[in-house]
Amino acid sequence: DSTSNVLVTELDGSVFDRVLLSEDICMLNHLKYAGGKGFGYLLETFVPLLKERGVAQEQIQQMLVENPARVFSRPCRGSVWKRATGGSSDHP
């Protein structure tokens, strides 16, 4: 798979903290029953390709779990409210 080759050979190991792995199924012909790769491609095919190419489990965990958690996290509403009101815990 060319994407796994690029990730492993063209990029150095320092990029794993900035990579998120995901997959997009937006058309019926992307589904497995219609001849596409299907929803399982990322975990069933792509991740094993990365492992075959020497990507460590820690790096895979980072790209699948830790990086998305960091990118998509934000303060809870209470924290934003406290900053906006100078620390008041009274909010609607």
Sequence and secondary structure as in RCSB ss.txt:
>XXXX:A:sequence
DSTSNVLVTELDGSVFDRVLLSEDICMLNHLKYAGGKGFGYLLETFVPLLKERGVAQEQIQQMLVENPARVFSRP
CRGSVWKRATGGSSDHP
>XXXX:A:secstr
 HHHHIIIIIS GGGGGG        SGGGSGGGTS  TTHIIIIIHHHHHHTT  HHHHHIIIIIHHHHHH   
 HHHHHHHHTTS     
